[in-house]
Each structure stands twice: as C-alpha cells, then as structure tokens.
C-alpha cells in the first residue's frame, strides 16, 4: 500500500500515526506532488492532523536524543523524494524497538537519514559562510539564495545573532519564500516580484548609493590580497564549489 501525504512535516508525522492505528502491513510513503497512481496498487490519502502529528513528535522526543531529532528534521528539509519513505520507516522502527535503536547502522533507514542530514548540514554551513548582503536604498540588507536543500529554517538563528543590529531579508528563489528580520523577530515572508525584475540582483536605482563603492572596495582588497604564485584552483574549488561563486562579491570581478 502507498500512503500519500501533502509533503508537510505534520503530514508525514500523521502518516506514522495512521499506520500504527491501522496496521495495514507494508507501506510506502510518497508526497502528493510526485505520486503516480498505479492500476493495481492500493493507496491511502493521509489527511494532515495537527493533534496526531504532535503526538508522534512527542513520542519521538521521548525515544530520541536531540542530535537524532535534528537529523530527522534535516532529512525532511532535504526534500529528496526518497527521504520521506525513509523518515516514515525510521519513525516506525524507532517506536517498535527499545530506546537506542537509532544506533543500529545496519538498518537502511538509519543510514539514509544520517546521509541526508549530513548533506543538509553541509549546505547550511556553506550558506552561512557564502551569503552576501546588498544594502537597499531604504536601509534593508537583501540577499537571495537557491540552495540544494531547504536550509532557511536552519540558518535563521545564525543571521539573527550575527546581524542583530540591522534589518535583513534572505530570500530563497527556488522555494519562493524568505526570512525577514525586523530587529526583533524573524518572520517568514513571500515576495511578489514585478515581471522583468532581477530577483537576485536588484537594479542599482534601488540600492544604497554607497553599495557599489563598497563592492568595488571589496573586490580591490580581494585582488590585492590574492597571491598568484600560491594559487591552487583545485583546492579552492574543494572548499568553495563553483555553484556558490554567484553569491560571492569577490567572484564578480570586473
């Protein structure tokens, strides 16, 4: 049987609750956006229920330590289609076994979640290191990203603490939502862009008059600090993969 859920974390947790309530046997979990009906396969659509989801999450909190709760959440944020089924199977496995079952790396779901979480954590650290803000004319600091994984929920506290004295927006162009810090709280936002607007690099007329000067000063500093004789492109790309260069002011050399 295939369980179809709405792709949300509460929906996934509700799926776990439904399985224990129904015990239908072997189940595969898929999100509704990738599910393709099969002629002779049975399916069940899970209706997301906050109360049921909360009970499952509370149960996982009793069964797992904080590091594994984070791995579970990070695996969900990977948005990899196969991860949903691994998350479902992992949760069922944890509930059906004694505390400490997550340490069994002979279990394919334990291995899968460890792998997904590691990839997401790596992306989180790279976003924290490579995001560059541009100051707009109204004093807002603006940055866009399009990471492989949905890491915005993981980087919120880092930027709130690091840039506590300035308002900023970090917008995920791929997922079409962002975070806005107003000097007090961080809120989730969506932006309706006008057709033809460059979402990643706003027009210069919208930017602070000193923004271009600061960018040029940084580029000049980068050029002067660079030691050509010690250039090691292979090592550099290992630490700063090319797909992140678009975020770095120093890589936009004129």
C-alpha positions as CSV (number, residue, x, y, z in Angstrom):
1,X,0.0,0.0,0.0
2,X,1.1,3.6,-0.7
3,X,0.4,6.3,1.8
4,X,0.0,9.7,0.1
5,X,0.6,12.8,2.2
6,X,0.8,16.6,1.5
7,X,4.5,16.9,1.7
8,X,4.5,18.7,5.1
9,X,6.2,17.6,8.3
10,X,2.8,17.4,10.1
11,X,1.5,15.3,7.2
12,X,4.5,12.9,7.4
13,X,4.0,12.5,11.2
14,X,0.3,11.9,10.7
15,X,1.2,9.1,8.3
16,X,3.1,7.4,11.1
17,X,0.1,7.8,13.4
18,X,-2.2,6.3,10.8
19,X,0.0,3.3,10.3
20,X,0.0,2.4,13.9
21,X,-3.7,2.9,14.2
22,X,-4.5,0.8,11.1
23,X,-1.5,-1.6,10.9
24,X,-2.1,-2.3,7.1
25,X,1.2,-4.1,6.7
26,X,4.0,-2.9,4.4
27,X,3.6,0.7,3.4
28,X,5.5,3.1,1.1
29,X,5.1,6.8,1.8
30,X,5.1,9.4,-1.1
31,X,4.3,13.1,-1.3
32,X,1.2,14.0,-3.3
33,X,3.3,16.1,-5.8
34,X,5.3,13.0,-7.0
35,X,2.7,10.3,-6.6
36,X,1.6,8.5,-9.8
37,X,-1.4,6.2,-9.5
38,X,-0.9,2.6,-10.5
39,X,-3.7,0.4,-11.8
40,X,-3.4,-2.5,-9.4
41,X,-1.8,-0.8,-6.4
42,X,-3.8,0.3,-3.3
43,X,-3.3,3.8,-1.9
44,X,-4.5,5.8,1.0
45,X,-4.5,9.6,1.2
46,X,-3.4,10.8,4.6
47,X,-5.3,13.9,5.9
48,X,-2.9,16.0,7.9
49,X,-4.0,16.3,11.5
50,X,-2.0,18.5,13.9
51,X,-3.1,16.7,17.0
52,X,-1.9,13.3,15.6
53,X,1.3,14.8,14.4
54,X,2.0,16.4,17.7
55,X,1.5,13.0,19.5
56,X,4.0,11.4,17.1
57,X,6.6,14.1,17.5
58,X,6.2,14.0,21.3
59,X,6.8,10.2,21.1
60,X,9.9,10.7,19.0
61,X,11.2,13.2,21.6
62,X,10.9,10.6,24.3
63,X,12.7,8.0,22.1
64,X,15.5,10.0,20.5
65,X,18.2,12.4,21.7
66,X,18.4,15.9,20.4
67,X,21.0,15.1,17.8
68,X,18.8,12.5,16.2
69,X,15.7,14.7,16.3
70,X,17.8,17.2,14.4
71,X,18.9,14.5,11.9
72,X,15.2,13.6,11.4
73,X,14.3,17.3,10.8
74,X,17.3,17.9,8.5
75,X,16.4,14.8,6.5
76,X,12.9,16.2,5.9
77,X,14.4,19.5,4.8
78,X,16.5,17.7,2.2
79,X,13.2,17.5,0.1
80,X,14.7,14.4,-1.6
81,X,11.6,12.3,-2.6
82,X,13.0,9.1,-1.2
83,X,13.7,10.7,2.1
84,X,10.0,10.8,3.0
85,X,9.7,7.0,3.0
86,X,12.9,6.6,4.9
87,X,11.7,9.0,7.5
88,X,8.4,7.1,7.8
89,X,10.1,3.8,8.1
90,X,12.7,5.1,10.6
91,X,9.9,6.5,12.9
92,X,8.0,3.2,12.8
93,X,11.3,1.4,13.5
94,X,12.1,3.6,16.5
95,X,8.7,3.2,18.0
96,X,8.7,-0.6,17.6
97,X,12.1,-1.0,19.3
98,X,13.7,-0.1,22.6
99,X,15.5,3.2,23.1
100,X,18.8,3.3,21.3
101,X,17.5,1.7,18.1
102,X,18.8,4.7,16.1
103,X,22.4,3.5,16.8
104,X,21.9,0.4,14.6
105,X,23.7,1.4,11.4
106,X,22.8,-1.9,10.0
107,X,19.3,-0.5,9.4
108,X,19.0,1.1,5.9
109,X,16.8,3.9,7.2
110,X,19.2,4.9,9.9
111,X,22.0,5.0,7.3
112,X,19.8,7.0,4.9
113,X,18.8,9.7,7.5
114,X,22.5,10.0,8.5
115,X,23.4,10.6,4.9
116,X,20.6,13.1,4.2
117,X,21.3,15.1,7.4
118,X,25.0,15.3,6.7
119,X,24.3,16.8,3.3
120,X,21.8,19.3,4.6
121,X,24.1,20.4,7.5
122,X,26.9,20.9,4.9
123,X,24.6,23.1,2.8
124,X,23.6,25.0,6.0
125,X,27.2,25.8,6.8
126,X,28.0,26.9,3.3
127,X,25.0,29.2,3.2
128,X,26.1,30.8,6.4
129,X,29.6,31.3,5.0
130,X,28.8,32.4,1.5
131,X,25.7,34.6,1.7
132,X,26.5,38.2,0.8
133,X,24.0,41.0,1.5
134,X,23.4,44.1,-0.6
135,X,22.1,47.3,1.1
136,X,19.0,48.7,-0.5
137,X,18.0,52.4,-0.6
138,X,15.6,52.0,2.4
139,X,18.3,50.6,4.6
140,X,17.4,46.9,4.2
141,X,20.1,44.3,3.7
142,X,18.9,41.9,1.0
143,X,20.3,38.5,-0.2
144,X,19.0,35.7,-2.4
145,X,19.8,32.0,-2.3
146,X,18.8,28.9,-4.2
147,X,20.3,26.1,-2.2
148,X,20.0,22.4,-3.0
149,X,18.1,21.9,0.2
150,X,15.6,23.9,2.2
151,X,18.0,25.3,4.8
152,X,16.3,28.6,5.6
153,X,14.9,27.2,8.9
154,X,18.4,26.2,9.9
155,X,20.2,29.4,9.2
156,X,17.7,31.8,10.8
157,X,19.3,32.0,14.3
158,X,22.8,32.4,12.9
159,X,21.9,35.5,10.9
160,X,19.7,36.9,13.7
161,X,22.6,36.7,16.2
162,X,25.3,37.8,13.7
163,X,23.4,40.8,12.3
164,X,21.2,41.7,15.3
165,X,21.5,45.5,14.7
166,X,20.3,45.6,11.1
167,X,17.2,44.6,9.2
168,X,17.7,41.9,6.6
169,X,15.9,39.7,4.1
170,X,17.2,36.3,2.9
171,X,15.1,35.0,0.1
172,X,15.0,31.5,-1.4
173,X,14.3,32.0,-5.1
174,X,13.9,28.3,-5.7
175,X,11.2,27.8,-2.9
176,X,9.7,31.2,-3.3
177,X,9.8,32.3,0.4
178,X,12.2,34.1,2.7
179,X,13.1,35.3,6.1
180,X,12.7,38.9,7.3
181,X,14.4,40.2,10.4
182,X,12.9,43.4,11.8
183,X,15.4,44.0,14.7
184,X,13.1,41.9,17.0
185,X,11.8,38.8,15.3
186,X,12.4,36.7,12.2
187,X,9.3,36.2,10.2
188,X,8.7,34.0,7.1
189,X,7.7,36.1,4.1
190,X,6.8,35.8,0.4
191,X,7.6,38.5,-2.2
192,X,5.6,39.2,-5.4
193,X,8.2,40.3,-7.9
194,X,7.1,42.5,-10.8
195,X,7.7,41.0,-14.2
196,X,11.2,41.7,-15.5
197,X,12.7,42.4,-12.1
198,X,16.1,40.9,-11.4
199,X,15.3,39.0,-8.2
200,X,18.9,38.1,-7.4
201,X,20.5,41.5,-8.2
202,X,18.1,44.4,-7.7
203,X,18.6,47.4,-10.1
204,X,21.2,49.9,-8.9
205,X,18.5,52.6,-8.6
206,X,17.0,50.5,-5.7
207,X,20.3,50.1,-3.9
208,X,22.1,52.3,-1.4
209,X,24.3,54.9,-3.1
210,X,27.4,53.5,-1.4
211,X,26.7,49.9,-2.2
212,X,28.6,49.9,-5.5
213,X,31.5,51.6,-3.8
214,X,31.7,49.0,-1.0
215,X,31.5,46.2,-3.6
216,X,34.4,47.7,-5.6
217,X,36.5,48.2,-2.5
218,X,36.0,44.6,-1.5
219,X,36.9,43.4,-5.0
220,X,40.1,45.6,-4.9
221,X,41.0,44.2,-1.5
222,X,40.5,40.6,-2.7
223,X,42.7,41.3,-5.8
224,X,45.5,42.8,-3.7
225,X,45.4,40.0,-1.0
226,X,45.5,37.3,-3.6
227,X,48.9,35.7,-4.0
228,X,49.1,34.4,-7.6
229,X,52.1,32.2,-7.0
230,X,50.2,30.3,-4.4
231,X,47.1,29.8,-6.5
232,X,45.6,26.3,-6.2
233,X,42.4,26.2,-8.1
234,X,41.7,22.5,-7.4
235,X,41.9,23.0,-3.6
236,X,40.0,26.3,-3.8
237,X,37.1,24.6,-5.6
238,X,37.0,21.9,-3.0
239,X,36.4,24.5,-0.3
240,X,34.3,26.8,-2.4
241,X,32.5,24.9,-5.1
242,X,31.7,26.8,-8.2
243,X,28.0,26.7,-7.7
244,X,28.4,29.0,-4.7
245,X,30.5,31.6,-6.6
246,X,27.4,33.5,-7.6
247,X,26.9,34.6,-4.0
248,X,30.4,36.0,-3.6
249,X,31.1,39.6,-4.4
250,X,34.8,38.9,-5.0
251,X,33.9,36.4,-7.7
252,X,32.0,39.1,-9.7
253,X,35.3,40.6,-10.9
254,X,35.1,43.3,-13.5
